[in-house]
Every structure is written in structure tokens, then in C-alpha cells.
Amino acid sequence: MKEMSRKERILISLGGSLIVPEAIDWEFVKCFKKFITQHIRLGYSFIVVTGGGKTARKYIEAAAKVTNITDDDKDWLGIHATRMNAHFIRTVFRSYAHPRINTNPHNLEDFYDVKEPLLVAAGWRPGCSTDYDAVLLGKYLDVKRIINLSNIDYVYDKDPREYADAKKIKKISWKKFRRLVGEEWNPGMNAPFDPIASKLAEAEGMEVAILNGGDMKNVTRYISGEAFVGTVIR
């Protein structure tokens, strides 16, 4: 794989399952900060879009026990969870991060000529996942490769938790990937990459790497063009 050039902007869709798997995983965040700062010193810059994680799911599940909850309400609870996580990430990266968190990928008026090496973004509106927000940011800020960090090593041809014969996928086309995940997205959907975001990423000619955030050295290998563990969709 071609090595990313120096000073390239890297977009990371940071899964909420890494930030808040149950409680806030400050040890992961500490490791993530070390990874980001090391690469900033090498000349890279970053956009980090945060997911909602367990915080979002707990609010949605709790609300559903009390009342009938609409999909819009589920979305808004998830969106505000992503924004809380974004504030958390911006706080721990205060000396590197742009002071404003983006919550609308169509409104980037002060994101085009930023001096800071890190931009933080969160959820936008109902009907849109943070994967979709990440693709929109990539489209408008001319980023062609997105790293999707979650808690899985690979995309599989079927759910490995249910099928012992599930096969891991190292490379896959957008056409084949979209057949795997379908065409629809809903709040709390458990898919490696949002189907709606996938459609836009394909149209924009983007590459998405699905990598496990538990091994940041492996993420460095992907960035450096070395052999790595993960799935590339393009």
C-alpha cells in the first residue's frame, strides 16, 4: 500500500465503544493521545469524529423502559452522547486542538484555514451516523482516506459471533461491502461502517480502513504503508 505523505490530514472515525465501552476508558484515551501527538510531531494533522459508545446506548435503553421512544429521540440521545465524548477528547488534546467542535459537517467556515493540527467533530442531526459525518467532512476537507477505529480486527463475511465459519476480509470493494451491510441505517445499528456513509464514500472514491483501536502500533503500520491487521474498503 502506498505510504501516506508527510503533512497529510488523516481522518479518524473514533468508535464510541473505545471511548466508553462501559465506563470511560481513560487508559485507551491516554494511549490514543500518545499516538496522535507522536504523529503530529512527524508533521501529520488529524480530524477526529467521536462516536457515542455505551453512554448513548444506556440513555436510549433507559428511555425505552420509561416511555415509547421515537427514532428521532434515539438519534438525539446518541448525538448528544457523541458531543459529550467530543468535548472530552478536545479537553485532553487542548494544546493541539482547534477550540470549536464541529457539529455540522456542512458548516466548516472556520475549519478551512485552521492552524491547529487537530480538529474534533461530533454528531450532526437525526438520520446521520458519525460515520456519515466523517465522510462528509472528508469530502469537504479533501480527505480521501478514513481510519475507522473500533473494537474489531476485521470485517467478516457474516457475524463471527453467530457463525463459526465466518471468514475475515482483508480487502473488499465498496460494491461487495454494501451488499454485506445493506442500504439502511438506524440508531444503534451494529455495522462495521454505516451503509449510508458507505454509499457516499464509494461515490467520492474514498478508502476506509477498519482497524482495532486496541493496537495503535498496528494503526501506525497502516499509516506507514506497512503490513497491518484490518480491512480496507475501496
N, C-alpha and C positions, 0 to 999 in steps of 0.2 A: 504494500500500500504506500502511496506517495506520502512523504513526510509533510506535515503542516509547516508552512513557512513561519519564520520569526515574525512576531508582532501581529500574527493573525488573531482575530477575535474569535473566541470559542464560546459557543452557546451550550449551556448545561441545563437540561430539564431535570431538576433535583427532586426525586421522588419523596413525597411526604413520609413514606414508610421508612426512610433513612433518618429523617429528622425526628419524627415522633413514631417509632414502631409501637410502643406502648406509652412509656414516659419519654420525655425529651432525651435524646441520646447525645449528651454533651461530648462524650468521648469521640463519637463519629464526627461531630461538628469540629472538634479540635483537630482531628486528622484531616478533614476537608479543608480547614483553614491553612494548615501547613502545606497541603498540595497546591492550593490556589496561590499562596504567597510565593512559593518556590517558582512557580511558572510565571508569575508577574515579574519576578526578578530576571527571568530569561527573556522578557520582552512581550509576553502574551497579554492579552486583555480578555475579559470574560463578561458574559451575560448569564446570570443565574436566575432561573424561573423556579419558584418553590411550589411544591405540592402541599396538600392538606394533611395527609397522614391519618393517624389514629384519631387525632383531635376532631377532624371532620366527621369521621365515621361514628364517633361517640356521640356527638351532638345530633347527628341525623337519627341514630338508633334511639336515643333518649326521647327526642321529639316525637318519633313514631309511636312510642309507648304511651304518650300522653294524648295525642290527637291524630287525626288524619292529616298527613303532611303532603303537600304538593311537590311535584318535581322542581318547581321554581324555588320553593323553600329549601329543599335539599341542596340545590345548587348554591343558594346564597349562604347557607351554613358552611358549605365546602369552600366557597370563595373567601369568606372571612377567615377561615382557618388557614388558607394559603397566605393571606395577607399578614396574619399574626406570625407565621413562620418566616415570611419575607422580612418583617421588621426585626425578628430575631437574628437572621443571617446578616442583615445590614448592620445591626448593632455590633456583632462580633467582628465584622470587617470594616468598622467605622473609618479607620485611617486609609482604607483603599477604595471605599465605595462611594458612588455618587449619592448625595444626600436624599434624593427623591426616589421612592419606589414606584415603578410603573405599574399601573392597574388598568391601562387601556392601550393595547398594542397599536391602535390606530392614532394615538396621540403621543407623538415622540418629539415634540417641539424642542425640548431641552436635552434630548438623548443623542442628537446627531454629532455634536461637536464637543462632547464631554472630555475632560482632561483625566478624570479618574479611570483607573484600569478595570473597575468592576461596576457593572450595572445590575441591580436586583429588580426583579419583576414578580408579580403575583397574579392571582385570578382576576378575570375581567367581568364577565356577565353570565347569566344563566344560559345553558346550552353550549358552553365552550369550556373545554378542559384546559389545564395548564399546558398540556402537550400542544394543543391548538394555538394557545397564546405564544408558545415558544416558536412555532413555525411562522406565525405572523411577524414576530419580532425579527426572526431570521430573514424573512422576505424583505422587510423594510430597511433593515440594517445591513443587508448584503452579506449574510452568513449562510454558507452552503452546507455546513456540517453541524449536526446537533448530537451531543452526547446525552443519552437518556440514562440517568443513573437510578437504579432501583435495587431490589434485593434478589435479583435472579442473574444467573450466569449466561443463559442463552434463551432465545425464543425456541419453542418446541413446536412440532407439527400438530400436537394435541396436548392436553393438560397432563403433565407428568405426575400430578397428584392422583389422577384417576386411572391413567393408563401406563402400565409398566413398560410397554413397548414404545413409548413416546420417544421421538428422535430429535436430538438437538440440531439446530440450524445455524451454520456459521455465516452464510451469505444467502440473501433472498432478494428477489425483485419486489418492487412495490406492488406489482400486479398480483403475485402469488401471496404476498403478505396480507394484502387487503382481502383476499379470498379467505384467509385464516380468521381474520378479526371481524369480518362483516362490514356493514355500511352504517350502522347506527351506534350512537354513544349515549350513555345515560349516567347520571351521577353515581359514583361509587363503582363504576364498571371496572372489572379487573382484566385489563388487556395490556400487553407489553407497550403498545403505543396506540393512542386514540384513533379510531377509524376515520373520523372527520379530519383530524390533523394529518393522517396518512395520505388522504386524498389530495390535500393541499401541498404536502411535501413532495409527492410524486409530480404534481403539476409544476412545481418550482424547481425540479431537478435536484432536490436536496438528498444528502446522505444522512441517515440516522444510525448511530451505534448504540445498541442496547448493552450496557455494561453493569456489572455488580459494583456498587459503591463501597462494598466491604473490602475491596482491594484497590486502593488508589494507585499502587505501583503498576497495576495492570492498566489503569486508565492512562498513566504516563506512557506506557508502551504503545497504546493506540495512538496517542498524540504524536509520538516519535516515529510512527511508521514501523514499529517492530511487531513481532508476533504477539497476539493477545488473545485472551479468552472473552468471547462475546459474539454478538450477532450484528452484522452490518446489513442494513436495508438500503437499497438504492436502485 
